[in-house]
Amino acid sequence: MDSGQEFVDFYALLQVSPACDRKMLEKAYRHAAQMYHPDHTDTADIDKFQEVTAAYQLLRDPEKRAKYDQRYKELKKDNLYQFPGGEDLQIDEKSALDDAEAHEKVLYHLYKRRREHAKDPGIMGYYIQKTLDCSDENFEFHTWYLKSKGFIEITQEGKLAITIEGVDHVISMSRKAEETKLIAQMDDQAREA
């Protein structure tokens, strides 16, 4: 990097820690490149694609990365570029359970919509976000996760819709919930006897 150029936090751009290994760096790059690639119509962003490609090309080269890391550390001393550490990196079990519950709500909502409106199964993301009462960042996380798992898709109209895999997942969750209820009932009956 030239000292005349504005410093770009490539680690933040690729959403990895400065301590990440080569494998994690490649994984993060592949994910970002796939998301922003011009052929990916839902999330295409040529500028972002070029930025993540430039970040990956620099960071994958050990010599260039060492020079970049030196500059990064200098700026980090001034608190310009810091990754969360310690407690900021920890996530409690409740947060993960809350996310799982939000994913279930989204899937059940989209499942119901597809069953009742087979020809127009999509719902604008705004309405689902409003139902979940979550921030833009949290909603992006939920939709990213569900899309990555293949449970939801974005329709040509830009709406969210459940996929076949999503329907199968909802059915599986419903079966497990029913099994849990039956086991609890049998346990209750056994205690009463």
PAZAPA-4460 file (N, C-alpha, C; in steps of 0.05 Angstrom, whole numbers, plus 32768, in hexadecimal, padded with zeros to 4 digits):
% residues 193
    n_x    n_y    n_z   ca_x   ca_y   ca_z    c_x    c_y    c_z   seq   type   mol
   8011   7FE8   8000   8000   8000   8000   8012   8019   8000     1      M     A
   800B   802B   7FF0   8019   8045   7FEF   8011   8055   8007     2      D     A
   8024   8063   8013   801E   8073   802A   800B   808B   8023     3      S     A
   8009   8092   8009   7FF8   80A8   8001   7FDA   809F   8000     4      G     A
   7FD5   8086   7FFD   7FBA   807C   7FFB   7FAD   807A   8017     5      Q     A
   7F92   807E   8016   7F83   807A   802F   7F84   805D   8037     6      E     A
   7F88   8058   8051   7F8B   803D   805B   7F6F   802F   805A     7      F     A
   7F6E   8017   8050   7F56   8008   804F   7F5A   7FEF   8061     8      V     A
   7F47   7FEB   8073   7F48   7FD4   8085   7F3F   7FBB   8076     9      D     A
   7F52   7FAD   806B   7F4B   7F95   805B   7F40   7F7F   806D    10      F     A
   7F48   7F7D   8085   7F3E   7F69   8097   7F20   7F6D   809C    11      Y     A
   7F19   7F86   80A1   7EFC   7F8D   80A6   7EED   7F88   808C    12      A     A
   7EF8   7F8F   8075   7EEB   7F8B   805C   7EE4   7F6E   8057    13      L     A
   7EF7   7F5C   805E   7EF3   7F3F   805A   7EE5   7F33   8073    14      L     A
   7EE1   7F43   8088   7ED5   7F3A   80A1   7EE4   7F22   80AD    15      Q     A
   7EFE   7F26   80B0   7F0F   7F13   80BD   7F21   7F21   80D2    16      V     A
   7F2C   7F12   80E4   7F3E   7F1C   80F8   7F5A   7F20   80EB    17      S     A
   7F69   7F33   80F4   7F85   7F36   80EA   7F96   7F1D   80EF    18      P     A
   7F8E   7F0D   8102   7F9C   7EF5   8109   7F93   7EDC   80F9    19      A     A
   7F81   7EE0   80E6   7F76   7EC9   80D8   7F8B   7EBB   80C8    20      C     A
   7F87   7EA1   80C4   7F9A   7E92   80B4   7F92   7E93   8096    21      D     A
   7FA3   7E87   8086   7F9F   7E88   8069   7F84   7E7B   8061    22      R     A
   7F7D   7E66   806E   7F65   7E57   8067   7F4C   7E69   806D    23      K     A
   7F4C   7E76   8084   7F35   7E87   808B   7F34   7E9F   8079    24      M     A
   7F4B   7EAA   8071   7F4C   7EC0   805F   7F3F   7EB8   8044    25      L     A
   7F47   7EA1   803A   7F3C   7E98   8021   7F1E   7E93   8022    26      E     A
   7F15   7E87   8038   7EF9   7E82   803C   7EE9   7E9C   803C    27      K     A
   7EF3   7EB0   804A   7EE5   7ECA   804C   7EE5   7ED7   8030    28      A     A
   7EFB   7ED5   8022   7EFC   7EE1   8007   7EE8   7ED3   7FF5    29      Y     A
   7EE8   7EB9   7FF5   7ED5   7EAB   7FE3   7EB8   7EB2   7FE9    30      R     A
   7EB1   7EB5   8002   7E96   7EBC   800A   7E90   7ED8   7FFF    31      H     A
   7EA1   7EEC   8004   7E9D   7F07   7FFC   7E9D   7F0A   7FDD    32      A     A
   7EB0   7EFC   7FD0   7EB1   7EFE   7FB3   7E98   7EF2   7FA6    33      A     A
   7E8F   7EDC   7FB1   7E76   7ED0   7FA6   7E5F   7EE2   7FAA    34      Q     A
   7E5D   7EEF   7FC1   7E46   7F01   7FC7   7E47   7F19   7FB4    35      M     A
   7E5E   7F25   7FB0   7E5F   7F3E   7FA0   7E65   7F3A   7F83    36      Y     A
   7E69   7F22   7F7A   7E70   7F1C   7F5E   7E5A   7F27   7F4C    37      H     A
   7E62   7F33   7F35   7E4E   7F3E   7F23   7E39   7F29   7F18    38      P     A
   7E40   7F10   7F18   7E2E   7EFB   7F0F   7E18   7EF4   7F24    39      D     A
   7E1C   7EFD   7F3D   7E09   7EF7   7F53   7DF5   7F0E   7F54    40      H     A
   7DE0   7F0C   7F45   7DCD   7F22   7F41   7DC1   7F2E   7F5B    41      T     A
   7DBE   7F1E   7F6F   7DB1   7F28   7F88   7DC3   7F3C   7F97    42      D     A
   7DDD   7F37   7F98   7DEF   7F47   7FA9   7E07   7F51   7F9A    43      T     A
   7E05   7F52   7F7F   7E1C   7F5B   7F6F   7E24   7F78   7F76    44      A     A
   7E3E   7F7C   7F79   7E49   7F97   7F7E   7E66   7F96   7F74    45      D     A
   7E6A   7FA1   7F5C   7E84   7F9F   7F4F   7E9A   7FAD   7F60    46      I     A
   7E93   7FC4   7F6B   7EA8   7FD2   7F7B   7EB0   7FC2   7F93    47      D     A
   7E9C   7FB7   7FA1   7EA3   7FA6   7FB9   7EB2   7F8D   7FB0    48      K     A
   7EAB   7F82   7F9A   7EB8   7F6A   7F90   7ED6   7F71   7F8B    49      F     A
   7EDB   7F87   7F7E   7EF7   7F8F   7F79   7F06   7F95   7F93    50      Q     A
   7EF8   7FA1   7FA6   7F05   7FA7   7FC0   7F0D   7F8D   7FCF    51      E     A
   7EFB   7F7A   7FD0   7F01   7F61   7FDF   7F16   7F51   7FD0    52      V     A
   7F16   7F53   7FB5   7F2B   7F45   7FA6   7F46   7F52   7FAB    53      T     A
   7F48   7F6C   7FAB   7F61   7F7A   7FB1   7F6B   7F73   7FCD    54      A     A
   7F58   7F73   7FE0   7F5F   7F6C   7FFC   7F6A   7F50   7FFE    55      A     A
   7F5E   7F3D   7FF1   7F67   7F21   7FF2   7F82   7F1E   7FE4    56      Y     A
   7F85   7F2B   7FCD   7F9F   7F29   7FBF   7FB6   7F33   7FD0    57      Q     A
   7FB2   7F49   7FDF   7FC7   7F54   7FEF   7FCC   7F42   8008    58      L     A
   7FB6   7F3A   8015   7FB9   7F2B   802E   7FC3   7F0E   802B    59      L     A
   7FBE   7F03   8013   7FC7   7EE7   800F   7FE5   7EE5   8009    60      R     A
   7FF1   7EFC   8002   800E   7EFD   7FFD   801C   7F03   8017    61      D     A
   802C   7EF0   8021   8039   7EF3   803C   8049   7F0D   803F    62      P     A
   8058   7F14   802A   8069   7F2C   802C   8058   7F46   802D    63      E     A
   8044   7F47   801B   8032   7F5E   801A   8022   7F60   8033    64      K     A
   8019   7F49   803D   800A   7F49   8056   801A   7F53   806E    65      R     A
   8033   7F4B   806F   8045   7F54   8085   8048   7F72   8084    66      A     A
   804C   7F7E   806D   804E   7F9B   806A   8033   7FA8   8072    67      K     A
   801D   7F9C   8068   8003   7FA7   806F   7FFE   7FA6   808D    68      Y     A
   8005   7F8F   8099   8001   7F8C   80B6   8010   7FA0   80C6    69      D     A
   8028   7FA7   80BD   8038   7FBC   80CB   8029   7FD6   80CB    70      Q     A
   801F   7FDE   80B4   800F   7FF7   80B2   7FF6   7FF5   80C2    71      R     A
   7FE9   7FDE   80C1   7FD0   7FD9   80D0   7FD5   7FDD   80EE    72      Y     A
   7FEB   7FD2   80F8   7FF2   7FD4   8114   7FF7   7FF1   811C    73      K     A
   8005   8000   810B   800A   801C   8110   7FF0   802C   8113    74      E     A
   7FDD   8026   8102   7FC3   8034   8103   7FB2   802A   811A    75      L     A
   7FB5   8011   8121   7FA6   8005   8137   7FAE   8012   8152    76      K     A
   7FC8   801A   8154   7FD1   8027   816C   7FC1   8041   8171    77      K     A
   7FB9   804E   815B   7FAA   8066   815D   7F8C   8061   8160    78      D     A
   7F85   8047   8164   7F69   803F   8167   7F58   8044   814F    79      N     A
   7F64   8046   8137   7F54   804A   811F   7F48   8030   8115    80      L     A
   7F58   801A   8118   7F4E   8001   810E   7F52   7FEB   8123    81      Y     A
   7F3C   7FE5   8130   7F3E   7FD0   8145   7F27   7FBC   8141    82      Q     A
   7F2F   7FA3   8145   7F1B   7F8E   8145   7F12   7F8A   8162    83      F     A
   7EF9   7F82   8165   7EF0   7F7D   8180   7F00   7F66   818C    84      P     A
   7F05   7F67   81A5   7F14   7F52   81B2   7F07   7F4A   81CC    85      G     A
   7F11   7F35   81D8   7F07   7F2C   81F2   7EE9   7F28   81F3    86      G     A
   7EDC   7F37   8204   7EC0   7F34   8208   7EB0   7F3A   81EF    87      E     A
   7EB9   7F4D   81DE   7EAB   7F55   81C6   7EA9   7F3D   81B2    88      D     A
   7EBC   7F2A   81B3   7EBB   7F14   81A1   7EA9   7EFD   81AC    89      L     A
   7EA3   7EFE   81C5   7E93   7EE8   81D0   7E76   7EED   81CB    90      Q     A
   7E68   7ED8   81C5   7E4B   7ED9   81C1   7E3E   7EC6   81D4    91      I     A
   7E2B   7ECF   81E2   7E1F   7EBD   81F5   7E0B   7EAA   81E8    92      D     A
   7E04   7E95   81F5   7DF3   7E81   81EA   7DD7   7E8C   81E4    93      E     A
   7DCE   7E9F   81F4   7DB4   7EAC   81EF   7DB3   7EB9   81D4    94      K     A
   7DC9   7EC7   81CC   7DC9   7ED4   81B2   7DC6   7EC0   819B    95      S     A
   7DD4   7EA9   819D   7DD3   7E95   8189   7DB6   7E89   8188    96      A     A
   7DAB   7E84   81A0   7D8F   7E7A   81A1   7D7B   7E8E   8196    97      L     A
   7D80   7EA7   819C   7D6E   7EBC   8191   7D70   7EBC   8172    98      D     A
   7D88   7EB9   8168   7D8B   7EB8   814B   7D7D   7EA0   813F    99      D     A
   7D80   7E89   814C   7D72   7E71   8142   7D54   7E75   8142   100      A     A
   7D4A   7E82   8157   7D2D   7E87   8158   7D24   7E9A   8142   101      E     A
   7D35   7EAF   813C   7D2F   7EC1   8127   7D2E   7EB3   810C   102      A     A
   7D41   7EA0   8108   7D42   7E91   80EF   7D29   7E80   80EC   103      H     A
   7D20   7E74   8101   7D08   7E64   8101   7CF0   7E76   80FA   104      E     A
   7CEE   7E8D   8106   7CD8   7E9F   8100   7CD7   7EA7   80E3   105      K     A
   7CEE   7EAE   80D8   7CEF   7EB5   80BC   7CE6   7E9E   80AA   106      V     A
   7CF0   7E86   80B0   7CE8   7E6F   80A0   7CCB   7E68   80A3   107      L     A
   7CC0   7E69   80BB   7CA4   7E63   80BE   7C93   7E78   80B0   108      Y     A
   7C9B   7E91   80B1   7C8C   7EA7   80A4   7C8C   7EA3   8086   109      H     A
   7CA3   7E9D   807B   7CA5   7E98   805E   7C98   7E7E   8055   110      L     A
   7C99   7E6A   8066   7C8B   7E51   8061   7C6D   7E56   805E   111      Y     A
   7C62   7E64   8072   7C45   7E6A   8072   7C3E   7E7A   8059   112      K     A
   7C4F   7E8E   8051   7C49   7E9E   803A   7C49   7E8D   8021   113      R     A
   7C5C   7E7B   801E   7C5D   7E6A   8006   7C45   7E57   8005   114      R     A
   7C3D   7E4C   801C   7C26   7E3A   801C   7C0C   7E49   8014   115      R     A
   7C09   7E62   801D   7BF1   7E71   8018   7BF1   7E81   7FFE   116      E     A
   7C08   7E86   7FF3   7C0A   7E96   7FDB   7C20   7E8A   7FC9   117      H     A
   7C1A   7E72   7FBF   7C2E   7E63   7FAF   7C38   7E72   7F97   118      A     A
   7C27   7E83   7F8A   7C2F   7E92   7F72   7C3F   7EAB   7F79   119      K     A
   7C3D   7EB5   7F91   7C4B   7ECD   7F9A   7C56   7EC8   7FB6   120      D     A
   7C6B   7EB6   7FB9   7C74   7EAD   7FD3   7C86   7EC1   7FE2   121      P     A
   7C8E   7ED6   7FD4   7CA2   7EE8   7FE0   7C97   7EFD   7FF3   122      G     A
   7CA7   7F06   8006   7CA0   7F1B   8018   7CB7   7F2F   8018   123      I     A
   7CB1   7F48   8018   7CC6   7F5C   801A   7CD5   7F59   8035   124      M     A
   7CEF   7F5A   8033   7D00   7F56   804B   7CF9   7F69   8062   125      G     A
   7CF1   7F81   805A   7CE9   7F96   806E   7CD4   7F8B   8081   126      Y     A
   7CC0   7F7E   8077   7CAA   7F74   8087   7CB3   7F5E   809B   127      Y     A
   7CC5   7F4D   8091   7CCF   7F38   80A3   7CE1   7F45   80B8   128      I     A
   7CF1   7F58   80B0   7D02   7F66   80C4   7CF2   7F73   80D9   129      Q     A
   7CDC   7F7F   80D0   7CCA   7F8D   80E3   7CBD   7F78   80F6   130      K     A
   7CB6   7F61   80EC   7CAB   7F4C   80FD   7CBF   7F43   8112   131      T     A
   7CD9   7F40   8109   7CEE   7F38   811C   7CF6   7F4E   812F   132      L     A
   7CF0   7F67   8127   7CF8   7F7E   8137   7D17   7F7D   813C   133      D     A
   7D26   7F7C   8126   7D43   7F7B   8129   7D50   7F91   8118   134      C     A
   7D6A   7F96   811E   7D79   7FAA   8110   7D7E   7FA1   80F3   135      S     A
   7D87   7FB4   80E2   7D8E   7FAD   80C7   7DA5   7F99   80C6   136      D     A
   7DB9   7F9C   80D8   7DD0   7F8A   80D9   7DC7   7F6E   80E1   137      E     A
   7DB6   7F6C   80F5   7DAC   7F51   80FD   7D9C   7F44   80E7   138      N     A
   7D8B   7F54   80DA   7D7B   7F49   80C4   7D8C   7F40   80AD   139      F     A
   7DA1   7F4F   80A7   7DB4   7F47   8092   7DC1   7F2C   8099   140      E     A
   7DC8   7F29   80B3   7DD4   7F10   80BC   7DC0   7EF9   80B8   141      F     A
   7DA7   7EFD   80C1   7D93   7EE8   80BE   7D8F   7EE0   80A1   142      H     A
   7D8C   7EF4   808F   7D87   7EED   8073   7DA0   7EE1   8066   143      T     A
   7DB8   7EEB   806E   7DD0   7EDF   8063   7DD1   7EC1   806B   144      W     A
   7DCC   7EBC   8084   7DCE   7EA0   808E   7DB9   7E8E   8080   145      Y     A
   7DA0   7E97   807F   7D8C   7E87   8073   7D90   7E83   8054   146      L     A
   7D9A   7E98   8047   7DA0   7E95   802A   7DB8   7E82   8027   147      K     A
   7DCC   7E84   8037   7DE4   7E73   8035   7DDD   7E56   8039   148      S     A
   7DCA   7E51   804B   7DC1   7E35   8051   7DAF   7E2B   803A   149      K     A
   7DA6   7E3D   8029   7D94   7E35   8013   7D77   7E34   801C   150      G     A
   7D70   7E3F   8033   7D55   7E3E   803D   7D43   7E54   8032   151      F     A
   7D4F   7E6B   802A   7D3F   7E80   801E   7D4D   7E8A   8005   152      I     A
   7D3F   7E99   7FF4   7D49   7EA4   7FDC   7D3E   7EC0   7FD9   153      E     A
   7D49   7ECF   7FC7   7D3E   7EE9   7FC0   7D31   7EE6   7FA4   154      I     A
   7D18   7EED   7FA2   7D09   7EEA   7F89   7D12   7F00   7F75   155      T     A
   7D08   7EFE   7F5D   7D0E   7F12   7F49   7D03   7F2D   7F51   156      Q     A
   7CEF   7F2D   7F61   7CE3   7F47   7F6B   7CF2   7F52   7F83   157      E     A
   7D07   7F44   7F8C   7D16   7F4D   7FA3   7D0A   7F46   7FBE   158      G     A
   7CF8   7F33   7FBE   7CEB   7F2A   7FD6   7CF9   7F11   7FE1   159      K     A
   7CF5   7F0B   7FFA   7CFF   7EF2   8006   7CEA   7EDC   8003   160      L     A
   7CF3   7EC4   7FFC   7CE1   7EAD   7FFA   7CF0   7E94   8004   161      A     A
   7CE0   7E82   800E   7CEC   7E69   8018   7CF1   7E56   8001   162      I     A
   7D07   7E47   8003   7D0E   7E33   7FEE   7D03   7E18   7FF6   163      T     A
   7D08   7E04   7FE4   7D00   7DE9   7FEB   7D0F   7DDF   8004   164      I     A
   7D29   7DE6   8005   7D39   7DDE   801C   7D2E   7DEB   8036   165      E     A
   7D25   7E04   8033   7D19   7E12   804A   7CFF   7E04   8053   166      G     A
   7CEE   7DFC   8040   7CD5   7DEE   8046   7CDC   7DD4   8054   167      V     A
   7CEF   7DC5   804A   7CF7   7DAC   8057   7D01   7DB1   8073   168      D     A
   7D10   7DC7   8077   7D1A   7DCD   8092   7D03   7DD4   80A5   169      H     A
   7CF0   7DE3   809C   7CD8   7DEA   80AC   7CCA   7DD0   80B4   170      V     A
   7CC6   7DBE   80A1   7CB8   7DA5   80A7   7CC8   7D95   80BC   171      I     A
   7CE2   7D94   80B8   7CF3   7D86   80CB   7CF2   7D92   80E7   172      S     A
   7CF2   7DAD   80E9   7CF0   7DBA   8103   7CD5   7DB4   8110   173      M     A
   7CC0   7DB4   80FF   7CA5   7DAE   810A   7CA3   7D92   8114   174      S     A
   7CAF   7D7F   8106   7CAF   7D63   810F   7CBE   7D60   812A   175      R     A
   7CD5   7D6D   812C   7CE4   7D6C   8145   7CD5   7D78   815C   176      K     A
   7CC8   7D8E   8157   7CB8   7D9B   816C   7CA1   7D89   8175   177      A     A
   7C94   7D7C   8162   7C7F   7D69   8169   7C89   7D51   8179   178      E     A
   7CA0   7D47   8171   7CAC   7D30   817F   7CB3   7D38   819C   179      E     A
   7CBD   7D50   819F   7CC4   7D5B   81BA   7CAB   7D5C   81CB   180      T     A
   7C95   7D66   81C0   7C7C   7D68   81CF   7C72   7D4C   81D7   181      K     A
   7C73   7D39   81C4   7C6A   7D1E   81CB   7C7B   7D12   81E1   182      L     A
   7C95   7D15   81DF   7CA6   7D0A   81F4   7CA0   7D17   820F   183      I     A
   7C9B   7D31   820F   7C95   7D3F   8228   7C7A   7D34   8233   184      A     A
   7C67   7D30   8222   7C4D   7D25   822B   7C50   7D09   8236   185      Q     A
   7C60   7CF9   8229   7C64   7CDD   8233   7C72   7CDE   824E   186      M     A
   7C86   7CF0   8251   7C93   7CF3   826B   7C80   7CFB   8281   187      D     A
   7C6E   7D0E   827A   7C5A   7D17   828E   7C47   7D00   8296   188      D     A
   7C3F   7CF1   8282   7C2D   7CDA   8287   7C3B   7CC5   8298   189      Q     A
   7C54   7CC0   8293   7C64   7CAD   82A3   7C67   7CB6   82C0   190      A     A
   7C6B   7CCF   82C4   7C6D   7CDA   82E0   7C53   7CD8   82EF   191      R     A
   7C3D   7CDC   82E0   7C23   7CDB   82ED   7C1B   7CBE   82F4   192      E     A
   7C25   7CAB   82E5   7C1E   7C8F   82EA   7C2B   7C82   8301   193      A     A
***
